[in-house]
Amino acid sequence: MKFKIPKYLIVLSFSLLLSSTTIQSQTVNTDFANEINAVFAGMDKSKVPHKLLLDYAMEFTELSAYNGVLTDTNYVQRGVYKSIYNTLLMARVQNVPSLVSPTTFKTNWENLRIENKIVLSGLYYKYSKIRDNALAQNDITVSNNKYYDKYINGVWQNPYETRQVFAMSAPIVIYKKLSVDVELPANLWYTNQNNQVQSIAIDFGDGNGYQNIVFGQIKTVTYSQADTYDWTYKLTLTNNQVLYSRSKIIIQESAPTATWSSHKQ
């Protein structure tokens, strides 16, 4: 049997997405929190690996789509990036220090935005999900739409699988200059796997291939012509696994200095 969150919570999540303006202001709706806490009250949350449980979250976007494998449909722009971050915030079953408050997340990025520079933000997290076959394999108990840890002869049965999400984005879509300074500040990189990150590199689509990025270091990128470019981000882990994320940016040359686009998401 595939594990599914109760239907009434899915309906509640959808109704909140349609009706609540608090999502845009990054304020967590307490109605959903109260309902989901009741559903998972019978589970020991200290046993959740990485302190993030996807089943516990209201998914603003599907995290599994941003697992480090590039597809034609998983480009990340500012709006998608914020949805990924907000989903991780709601997945917390314990405190995760690297996940700052929504207000701090927004303020950190806004305060670093200046003309003639694109300031990137990125994240890499491992999180947990209850396996689809956990109930069938007797690793979890369900009763009256509530979930409970399963013990066999006093031994806890692990119902979780570990997944990962990697995403990076610029705060804008359009940049009106052929030369641009790019920076990834340390305080705009969010992760619960610091000791697993070996390097971050970016292919700006300018013909120079991947360039390693150092936190806080300016990378100057120059294009020969205005066009729409893919920025491909490569995260290399210490186990040599490589994850990718990708966004689009429109480079124009119609203004003498950079102009922040109104096409924010």
Contacts in CASP RR format, 6 or more apart in sequence:
PFRMAT RR
TARGET T0000
AUTHOR 0000-0000-0000
METHOD contacts of the structure
MODEL  1
MKFKIPKYLIVLSFSLLLSSTTIQSQTVNTDFANEINAVFAGMDKSKVPH
KLLLDYAMEFTELSAYNGVLTDTNYVQRGVYKSIYNTLLMARVQNVPSLV
SPTTFKTNWENLRIENKIVLSGLYYKYSKIRDNALAQNDITVSNNKYYDK
YINGVWQNPYETRQVFAMSAPIVIYKKLSVDVELPANLWYTNQNNQVQSI
AIDFGDGNGYQNIVFGQIKTVTYSQADTYDWTYKLTLTNNQVLYSRSKII
IQESAPTATWSSHKQ
1 133 0 8 1.000
1 135 0 8 1.000
1 136 0 8 1.000
2 132 0 8 1.000
2 133 0 8 1.000
3 55 0 8 1.000
3 130 0 8 1.000
3 131 0 8 1.000
3 132 0 8 1.000
3 133 0 8 1.000
3 134 0 8 1.000
3 135 0 8 1.000
3 140 0 8 1.000
3 159 0 8 1.000
5 39 0 8 1.000
5 55 0 8 1.000
6 39 0 8 1.000
6 145 0 8 1.000
8 35 0 8 1.000
8 145 0 8 1.000
9 32 0 8 1.000
9 35 0 8 1.000
9 36 0 8 1.000
9 39 0 8 1.000
12 31 0 8 1.000
12 32 0 8 1.000
12 35 0 8 1.000
13 32 0 8 1.000
13 58 0 8 1.000
13 59 0 8 1.000
16 23 0 8 1.000
16 29 0 8 1.000
16 31 0 8 1.000
16 32 0 8 1.000
16 58 0 8 1.000
17 23 0 8 1.000
17 58 0 8 1.000
17 60 0 8 1.000
20 29 0 8 1.000
22 28 0 8 1.000
22 29 0 8 1.000
23 29 0 8 1.000
23 60 0 8 1.000
23 86 0 8 1.000
25 102 0 8 1.000
26 86 0 8 1.000
26 102 0 8 1.000
26 103 0 8 1.000
26 105 0 8 1.000
26 106 0 8 1.000
27 102 0 8 1.000
28 89 0 8 1.000
28 90 0 8 1.000
29 58 0 8 1.000
32 58 0 8 1.000
32 90 0 8 1.000
36 56 0 8 1.000
38 146 0 8 1.000
39 145 0 8 1.000
39 146 0 8 1.000
39 147 0 8 1.000
40 53 0 8 1.000
40 55 0 8 1.000
40 56 0 8 1.000
40 93 0 8 1.000
40 146 0 8 1.000
40 147 0 8 1.000
41 146 0 8 1.000
42 146 0 8 1.000
42 147 0 8 1.000
42 148 0 8 1.000
42 149 0 8 1.000
43 147 0 8 1.000
43 148 0 8 1.000
43 149 0 8 1.000
44 149 0 8 1.000
44 156 0 8 1.000
45 53 0 8 1.000
45 93 0 8 1.000
45 94 0 8 1.000
46 94 0 8 1.000
47 149 0 8 1.000
47 156 0 8 1.000
47 158 0 8 1.000
48 93 0 8 1.000
48 94 0 8 1.000
48 128 0 8 1.000
48 160 0 8 1.000
49 126 0 8 1.000
49 128 0 8 1.000
49 160 0 8 1.000
49 162 0 8 1.000
50 125 0 8 1.000
50 126 0 8 1.000
50 127 0 8 1.000
50 128 0 8 1.000
50 162 0 8 1.000
50 192 0 8 1.000
51 92 0 8 1.000
51 93 0 8 1.000
51 94 0 8 1.000
51 95 0 8 1.000
51 96 0 8 1.000
51 192 0 8 1.000
52 88 0 8 1.000
52 91 0 8 1.000
52 92 0 8 1.000
52 93 0 8 1.000
52 96 0 8 1.000
52 125 0 8 1.000
52 126 0 8 1.000
52 127 0 8 1.000
52 128 0 8 1.000
52 192 0 8 1.000
53 91 0 8 1.000
53 93 0 8 1.000
53 127 0 8 1.000
53 128 0 8 1.000
53 129 0 8 1.000
53 130 0 8 1.000
53 160 0 8 1.000
54 63 0 8 1.000
54 87 0 8 1.000
54 91 0 8 1.000
54 127 0 8 1.000
54 128 0 8 1.000
54 129 0 8 1.000
54 163 0 8 1.000
55 129 0 8 1.000
55 130 0 8 1.000
56 90 0 8 1.000
56 91 0 8 1.000
56 92 0 8 1.000
56 93 0 8 1.000
57 87 0 8 1.000
57 88 0 8 1.000
57 90 0 8 1.000
57 91 0 8 1.000
58 87 0 8 1.000
58 90 0 8 1.000
59 87 0 8 1.000
60 83 0 8 1.000
60 84 0 8 1.000
60 86 0 8 1.000
60 87 0 8 1.000
61 80 0 8 1.000
61 83 0 8 1.000
61 84 0 8 1.000
61 87 0 8 1.000
63 84 0 8 1.000
63 87 0 8 1.000
63 88 0 8 1.000
63 127 0 8 1.000
63 163 0 8 1.000
63 165 0 8 1.000
64 163 0 8 1.000
65 71 0 8 1.000
65 73 0 8 1.000
65 74 0 8 1.000
66 74 0 8 1.000
66 76 0 8 1.000
66 84 0 8 1.000
66 165 0 8 1.000
66 166 0 8 1.000
66 167 0 8 1.000
66 245 0 8 1.000
67 163 0 8 1.000
67 164 0 8 1.000
67 165 0 8 1.000
67 166 0 8 1.000
67 243 0 8 1.000
68 164 0 8 1.000
68 165 0 8 1.000
68 166 0 8 1.000
68 235 0 8 1.000
68 243 0 8 1.000
68 244 0 8 1.000
68 245 0 8 1.000
69 243 0 8 1.000
69 244 0 8 1.000
70 232 0 8 1.000
70 244 0 8 1.000
70 245 0 8 1.000
70 246 0 8 1.000
74 245 0 8 1.000
74 246 0 8 1.000
75 246 0 8 1.000
75 247 0 8 1.000
75 248 0 8 1.000
76 84 0 8 1.000
76 167 0 8 1.000
76 168 0 8 1.000
76 169 0 8 1.000
76 245 0 8 1.000
76 246 0 8 1.000
76 247 0 8 1.000
77 169 0 8 1.000
77 173 0 8 1.000
77 247 0 8 1.000
77 248 0 8 1.000
77 265 0 8 1.000
78 169 0 8 1.000
78 170 0 8 1.000
78 171 0 8 1.000
78 172 0 8 1.000
78 173 0 8 1.000
78 264 0 8 1.000
78 265 0 8 1.000
79 169 0 8 1.000
79 264 0 8 1.000
79 265 0 8 1.000
80 167 0 8 1.000
80 169 0 8 1.000
80 265 0 8 1.000
81 121 0 8 1.000
81 122 0 8 1.000
81 123 0 8 1.000
81 167 0 8 1.000
81 168 0 8 1.000
81 169 0 8 1.000
82 265 0 8 1.000
84 123 0 8 1.000
84 165 0 8 1.000
84 167 0 8 1.000
85 99 0 8 1.000
85 105 0 8 1.000
85 123 0 8 1.000
85 190 0 8 1.000
86 102 0 8 1.000
88 96 0 8 1.000
88 99 0 8 1.000
88 123 0 8 1.000
88 125 0 8 1.000
88 127 0 8 1.000
88 165 0 8 1.000
89 99 0 8 1.000
89 102 0 8 1.000
91 127 0 8 1.000
92 99 0 8 1.000
96 192 0 8 1.000
98 190 0 8 1.000
98 191 0 8 1.000
98 192 0 8 1.000
98 194 0 8 1.000
99 190 0 8 1.000
99 192 0 8 1.000
100 108 0 8 1.000
100 190 0 8 1.000
108 187 0 8 1.000
108 188 0 8 1.000
109 119 0 8 1.000
109 121 0 8 1.000
109 171 0 8 1.000
109 188 0 8 1.000
112 119 0 8 1.000
112 183 0 8 1.000
112 185 0 8 1.000
112 188 0 8 1.000
113 119 0 8 1.000
113 171 0 8 1.000
113 260 0 8 1.000
115 257 0 8 1.000
115 258 0 8 1.000
115 259 0 8 1.000
115 260 0 8 1.000
116 177 0 8 1.000
116 180 0 8 1.000
116 181 0 8 1.000
116 257 0 8 1.000
116 258 0 8 1.000
117 180 0 8 1.000
117 181 0 8 1.000
117 182 0 8 1.000
117 183 0 8 1.000
117 218 0 8 1.000
117 258 0 8 1.000
118 170 0 8 1.000
118 171 0 8 1.000
118 172 0 8 1.000
118 175 0 8 1.000
118 180 0 8 1.000
118 181 0 8 1.000
118 182 0 8 1.000
118 183 0 8 1.000
118 249 0 8 1.000
119 170 0 8 1.000
119 171 0 8 1.000
119 182 0 8 1.000
119 183 0 8 1.000
119 184 0 8 1.000
119 185 0 8 1.000
119 188 0 8 1.000
120 168 0 8 1.000
120 169 0 8 1.000
120 170 0 8 1.000
120 182 0 8 1.000
120 183 0 8 1.000
120 184 0 8 1.000
120 188 0 8 1.000
121 168 0 8 1.000
121 169 0 8 1.000
121 171 0 8 1.000
121 184 0 8 1.000
121 188 0 8 1.000
121 189 0 8 1.000
121 190 0 8 1.000
122 167 0 8 1.000
122 168 0 8 1.000
122 169 0 8 1.000
122 184 0 8 1.000
122 188 0 8 1.000
122 189 0 8 1.000
122 190 0 8 1.000
122 233 0 8 1.000
123 165 0 8 1.000
123 166 0 8 1.000
123 167 0 8 1.000
123 168 0 8 1.000
123 189 0 8 1.000
123 190 0 8 1.000
123 191 0 8 1.000
124 164 0 8 1.000
124 165 0 8 1.000
124 166 0 8 1.000
124 190 0 8 1.000
124 191 0 8 1.000
124 193 0 8 1.000
124 197 0 8 1.000
124 235 0 8 1.000
124 243 0 8 1.000
125 164 0 8 1.000
125 165 0 8 1.000
125 190 0 8 1.000
125 191 0 8 1.000
125 192 0 8 1.000
125 193 0 8 1.000
126 162 0 8 1.000
126 163 0 8 1.000
126 164 0 8 1.000
126 192 0 8 1.000
126 193 0 8 1.000
127 162 0 8 1.000
127 163 0 8 1.000
127 164 0 8 1.000
127 165 0 8 1.000
128 160 0 8 1.000
128 161 0 8 1.000
128 162 0 8 1.000
128 163 0 8 1.000
129 160 0 8 1.000
129 161 0 8 1.000
129 163 0 8 1.000
130 140 0 8 1.000
130 147 0 8 1.000
130 159 0 8 1.000
130 160 0 8 1.000
130 161 0 8 1.000
131 137 0 8 1.000
131 139 0 8 1.000
131 159 0 8 1.000
131 160 0 8 1.000
131 161 0 8 1.000
134 140 0 8 1.000
134 159 0 8 1.000
134 160 0 8 1.000
135 142 0 8 1.000
138 150 0 8 1.000
138 152 0 8 1.000
138 157 0 8 1.000
139 150 0 8 1.000
139 157 0 8 1.000
139 158 0 8 1.000
139 159 0 8 1.000
140 147 0 8 1.000
140 148 0 8 1.000
140 149 0 8 1.000
140 150 0 8 1.000
140 157 0 8 1.000
140 159 0 8 1.000
141 147 0 8 1.000
141 148 0 8 1.000
141 149 0 8 1.000
141 150 0 8 1.000
142 148 0 8 1.000
149 156 0 8 1.000
149 157 0 8 1.000
149 159 0 8 1.000
150 156 0 8 1.000
150 157 0 8 1.000
150 159 0 8 1.000
151 157 0 8 1.000
164 193 0 8 1.000
164 243 0 8 1.000
166 233 0 8 1.000
166 235 0 8 1.000
166 243 0 8 1.000
166 244 0 8 1.000
166 245 0 8 1.000
167 245 0 8 1.000
168 184 0 8 1.000
168 233 0 8 1.000
168 245 0 8 1.000
168 247 0 8 1.000
169 247 0 8 1.000
170 231 0 8 1.000
170 247 0 8 1.000
170 249 0 8 1.000
171 264 0 8 1.000
172 249 0 8 1.000
172 260 0 8 1.000
172 261 0 8 1.000
172 263 0 8 1.000
172 264 0 8 1.000
173 248 0 8 1.000
173 249 0 8 1.000
173 250 0 8 1.000
173 261 0 8 1.000
173 263 0 8 1.000
173 264 0 8 1.000
173 265 0 8 1.000
174 249 0 8 1.000
174 250 0 8 1.000
174 252 0 8 1.000
174 259 0 8 1.000
174 261 0 8 1.000
174 263 0 8 1.000
175 249 0 8 1.000
175 250 0 8 1.000
175 251 0 8 1.000
175 252 0 8 1.000
175 258 0 8 1.000
175 261 0 8 1.000
176 252 0 8 1.000
176 253 0 8 1.000
176 254 0 8 1.000
176 255 0 8 1.000
176 257 0 8 1.000
176 258 0 8 1.000
176 259 0 8 1.000
177 251 0 8 1.000
177 252 0 8 1.000
177 253 0 8 1.000
177 255 0 8 1.000
177 256 0 8 1.000
177 257 0 8 1.000
177 258 0 8 1.000
178 222 0 8 1.000
178 223 0 8 1.000
178 224 0 8 1.000
178 225 0 8 1.000
178 226 0 8 1.000
178 251 0 8 1.000
178 253 0 8 1.000
179 220 0 8 1.000
179 221 0 8 1.000
179 222 0 8 1.000
179 223 0 8 1.000
180 220 0 8 1.000
180 221 0 8 1.000
180 222 0 8 1.000
180 251 0 8 1.000
180 258 0 8 1.000
181 218 0 8 1.000
181 219 0 8 1.000
181 220 0 8 1.000
181 221 0 8 1.000
182 202 0 8 1.000
182 204 0 8 1.000
182 218 0 8 1.000
182 219 0 8 1.000
182 220 0 8 1.000
182 221 0 8 1.000
183 216 0 8 1.000
183 217 0 8 1.000
183 218 0 8 1.000
183 219 0 8 1.000
184 200 0 8 1.000
184 213 0 8 1.000
184 215 0 8 1.000
184 216 0 8 1.000
185 215 0 8 1.000
185 216 0 8 1.000
186 215 0 8 1.000
186 216 0 8 1.000
189 215 0 8 1.000
191 197 0 8 1.000
193 237 0 8 1.000
195 238 0 8 1.000
196 237 0 8 1.000
196 238 0 8 1.000
196 239 0 8 1.000
197 235 0 8 1.000
197 236 0 8 1.000
197 237 0 8 1.000
197 238 0 8 1.000
198 236 0 8 1.000
198 237 0 8 1.000
198 238 0 8 1.000
198 240 0 8 1.000
199 212 0 8 1.000
199 235 0 8 1.000
199 236 0 8 1.000
200 212 0 8 1.000
200 213 0 8 1.000
200 233 0 8 1.000
200 234 0 8 1.000
200 235 0 8 1.000
200 236 0 8 1.000
201 210 0 8 1.000
201 211 0 8 1.000
201 212 0 8 1.000
201 213 0 8 1.000
201 233 0 8 1.000
201 234 0 8 1.000
201 236 0 8 1.000
202 210 0 8 1.000
202 211 0 8 1.000
202 213 0 8 1.000
202 219 0 8 1.000
202 231 0 8 1.000
202 232 0 8 1.000
202 233 0 8 1.000
202 234 0 8 1.000
203 209 0 8 1.000
203 210 0 8 1.000
203 211 0 8 1.000
203 230 0 8 1.000
203 231 0 8 1.000
203 232 0 8 1.000
203 234 0 8 1.000
204 211 0 8 1.000
204 221 0 8 1.000
204 229 0 8 1.000
204 231 0 8 1.000
205 229 0 8 1.000
205 230 0 8 1.000
205 231 0 8 1.000
205 232 0 8 1.000
206 221 0 8 1.000
206 222 0 8 1.000
206 223 0 8 1.000
206 229 0 8 1.000
210 232 0 8 1.000
210 234 0 8 1.000
211 219 0 8 1.000
213 219 0 8 1.000
223 229 0 8 1.000
223 251 0 8 1.000
225 253 0 8 1.000
226 251 0 8 1.000
226 252 0 8 1.000
226 253 0 8 1.000
226 254 0 8 1.000
227 250 0 8 1.000
227 251 0 8 1.000
228 248 0 8 1.000
228 249 0 8 1.000
228 250 0 8 1.000
228 251 0 8 1.000
229 248 0 8 1.000
229 249 0 8 1.000
229 250 0 8 1.000
229 251 0 8 1.000
230 246 0 8 1.000
230 247 0 8 1.000
230 248 0 8 1.000
231 246 0 8 1.000
231 247 0 8 1.000
231 248 0 8 1.000
231 249 0 8 1.000
232 244 0 8 1.000
232 245 0 8 1.000
232 246 0 8 1.000
233 244 0 8 1.000
233 245 0 8 1.000
233 246 0 8 1.000
233 247 0 8 1.000
234 242 0 8 1.000
234 243 0 8 1.000
234 244 0 8 1.000
235 242 0 8 1.000
235 243 0 8 1.000
235 244 0 8 1.000
235 245 0 8 1.000
236 242 0 8 1.000
237 243 0 8 1.000
END
